[in-house]
Amino acid sequence: MKYWRKPLDQDKVKPVHGRIHLLPERCKGCGFCVKFCPRDVLEESERVNKKGYHLIDAVREDECVACGLCEAICPDFAISVTTEDEMESTSV
């Protein structure tokens, strides 16, 4: 995404990055998370779970801003998103 101007506090604010976790046994391949991701981080993959549904892959995970929309819209609670700050605090 290209902005037409740079924020004035760009040097002071660190952008939030997230990591996407998928529970393959819960995913039914509905694609809601792929359609509604504002940064186009997710795509449908060729992998299938035990039920035969196509799974979702985070192909551009470095662009994830941890908005949580995929987590909120998933009808089967198959996706969770953690921020880098949460990952650092749990590993320490």
Summary of the structure (lengths in Angstrom):
residues: 92
radius of gyration: 15.0
end to end distance: 33.4
largest distance: 49.7
contacts: 209
relative contact order: 0.28
helix: 23%
strand: 24%
